[in-house]
């Protein structure tokens, strides 16, 4: 082999080596960047006003976020459009891991009621389900009814007199109220409000006779003696303090069981490394003793599930809720209002 040929072989070898090392260097840089994420605070969008169940959950996560993610979560309330404005903000955000959001069953419901900017089931990346919230029926403590059947019998004897408040047309609390009317065979007047807190205020003021809500929103008023709970729309009784002895609707002869979930989502096409880091951090936050105590204190039961299982529930609930809103007539109510 001539000198020139040997030199050419050596040069080619060096060139190949530099390409390989350069590639490794780039991979190393990418690995370092992935390990460094997050390098700044992460916005967590809540699509409803402060004080509701989603907001309380987000603020409980916020407390331990720096400990488990290395950066704080910053709660941002984006209200309006029955949650769709905030959901649009999440779905339309840059998928870089610095915008995530809190989503509930309303993310499935809103596209069923009419056209939305995004179809949230496909425009969002389900990360983790955090809680599965039961629905309870609440009345003013000074009312004479001590069971769901007492309320139902009164409604039958006084048709059209009983009003129930809810968090907005098509909300989960609206669905629960219409389901009660259908299952019990009573005519109750639905009164929409802008969120759970407004409907609770209306109950306390005597403007409506009952509401459906989740224990997190009602708990303090139960403890203070202003509100009493007649029934739980679950298959079994709750384990939440102050709610353990409340009978289910089924125990009282009414075939009604309905709950909803709250979880954390991100814009679609979130990079794998950022998603994995978020999943690990969120799981640690949810298992944090301080977070568990916060959830117990506000009346929420943790029902954690990972990304795949959470995504499966979206699909199953979409089928279930499509059927419910047709059977209860809610789809027709919303369609008529839009006209």
C-alpha positions, -999 to 999 in steps of 0.1 A, spaced: 0 0 0 14 34 -10 20 62 14 -8 83 -2 -32 53 2 -23 48 38 -27 85 45 -61 85 28 -72 56 50 -61 73 81 -79 106 72 -111 87 64 -108 69 97 -104 102 116 -133 117 97 -156 88 107 -144 90 143 -152 127 145 -187 121 131 -193 93 156 -179 114 185 -199 145 173 -231 124 173 -223 111 208 -216 147 218 -250 158 205 -267 129 222 -250 139 254 -261 175 251 -297 163 245 -295 140 275 -282 169 297 -310 191 284 -336 164 292 -322 159 327 -322 197 333 -360 200 325 -377 219 340 -354 250 342 -382 275 349 -417 276 366 -445 256 350 -479 272 344 -508 250 354 -540 263 339 -573 259 358 -603 264 335 -626 275 363 -626 302 390 -607 301 423 -623 281 451 -637 252 431 -625 216 432 -600 219 403 -585 250 418 -582 235 453 -564 205 438 -540 226 417 -531 247 447 -524 216 468 -501 203 441 -484 237 439 -473 233 475 -450 204 469 -441 210 432 -406 226 438 -397 196 460 -406 170 434 -400 188 401 -373 213 410 -394 242 399 -427 256 411 -461 252 396 -479 285 390 -517 283 391 -534 303 364 -572 306 365 -586 310 330 -624 312 333 -654 314 309 -672 293 284 -681 265 309 -644 257 310 -637 258 273 -617 290 273 -592 275 297 -591 242 279 -584 260 247 -555 277 263 -540 243 274 -547 226 240 -532 256 221 -501 260 242 -466 251 230 -459 215 239 -427 222 257 -436 210 292 -441 245 306 -478 247 302 -500 219 317 -536 221 330 -562 206 352 -590 189 334 -622 173 345 -651 154 330 -663 187 314 -635 182 289 -655 153 275 -689 169 279 -684 203 261 -677 188 227 -709 168 230 -729 200 234 -717 217 203 -687 227 183 -656 236 203 -622 249 190 -606 216 199 -617 181 204 -601 178 238 -599 140 239 -575 141 209 -560 176 214 -547 169 249 -522 145 264 -536 128 295 -509 126 321 -524 114 354 -558 111 370 -556 125 405 -590 121 420 -624 106 413 -650 129 428 -683 117 442 -715 137 439 -736 144 469 -770 160 473 -770 189 498 -798 209 514 -800 236 540 -796 221 575 -830 236 587 -850 219 560 -873 191 573 -860 164 549 -837 138 563 -834 114 534 -835 115 496 -869 99 498 -882 127 520 -871 152 493 -886 131 465 -919 127 483 -921 165 489 -913 171 452 -941 147 441 -966 164 464 -955 199 453 -948 196 415 -926 224 401 -919 239 435 -885 223 441 -855 240 424 -820 226 422 -789 247 416 -759 236 395 -726 249 382 -739 256 346 -759 240 318 -744 207 310 -721 206 340 -717 174 360 -739 188 388 -766 196 362 -763 160 349 -767 146 384 -798 167 391 -815 157 359 -806 120 366 -823 122 400 -854 137 384 -855 110 358 -848 81 382 -872 93 410 -899 104 386 -901 140 399 -903 174 382 -876 197 395 -867 231 381 -830 234 372 -813 268 379 -778 273 363 -751 293 380 -715 302 371 -697 275 390 -701 254 422 -695 283 446 -723 303 431 -747 274 433 -737 268 469 -742 305 478 -777 302 462 -785 272 484 -773 289 516 -794 319 506 -825 297 502 -829 305 464 -828 268 455 -838 238 476 -809 214 468 -777 212 449 -754 184 437 -718 190 445 -686 174 455 -676 171 492 -645 194 487 -668 224 480 -694 216 506 -674 201 535 -668 233 556 -705 241 555 -714 206 566 -689 209 595 -704 243 605 -739 229 605 -753 250 577 -757 222 552 -767 186 555 -762 158 530 -790 134 521 -773 110 497 -742 100 479 -743 91 442 -718 62 445 -719 25 445 -705 24 481 -704 49 510 -676 74 512 -645 72 534 -641 110 535 -642 123 571 -677 138 579 -692 119 549 -687 83 560 -722 77 573 -742 92 544 -762 65 526 -759 60 489 -789 67 466 -791 30 458 -795 22 495 -825 45 495 -840 28 465 -829 52 437 -807 38 410 -782 66 407 -744 64 408 -724 92 391 -689 105 398 -664 125 378 -627 128 377 -600 155 378 -566 150 363 -536 167 348 -532 171 311 -507 187 286 -508 199 250 -505 170 225 -470 161 211 -453 167 244 -417 154 240 -411 120 255 -384 132 280 -405 161 293 -435 138 296 -416 112 315 -402 138 339 -437 153 345 -452 118 351 -425 110 376 -428 143 394 -466 143 394 -467 108 409 -443 119 436 -465 150 444 -497 129 446 -480 104 469 -466 132 491 -480 131 526 -487 168 526 -507 165 494 -527 135 508 -535 155 539 -546 185 519 -569 163 498 -584 147 529 -589 181 546 -609 194 516 -629 162 511 -612 146 481 -604 110 477 -572 103 457 -578 78 429 -545 79 410 -540 64 376 -512 67 351 -513 81 316 -525 50 297 -552 41 322 -564 77 324 -566 79 286 -587 47 286 -612 63 310 -616 93 287 -627 69 259 -651 49 281 -667 80 297 -672 96 263 -695 67 254 -712 67 288 -719 104 289 -731 106 253 -759 82 263 -767 100 296 -771 135 281 -795 121 255 -816 102 280 -818 131 305 -827 156 278 -798 179 286 -786 179 250 -820 193 240 -820 219 267 -786 232 256 -796 232 219 -828 251 227 -809 277 247 -785 283 219 -814 290 195 
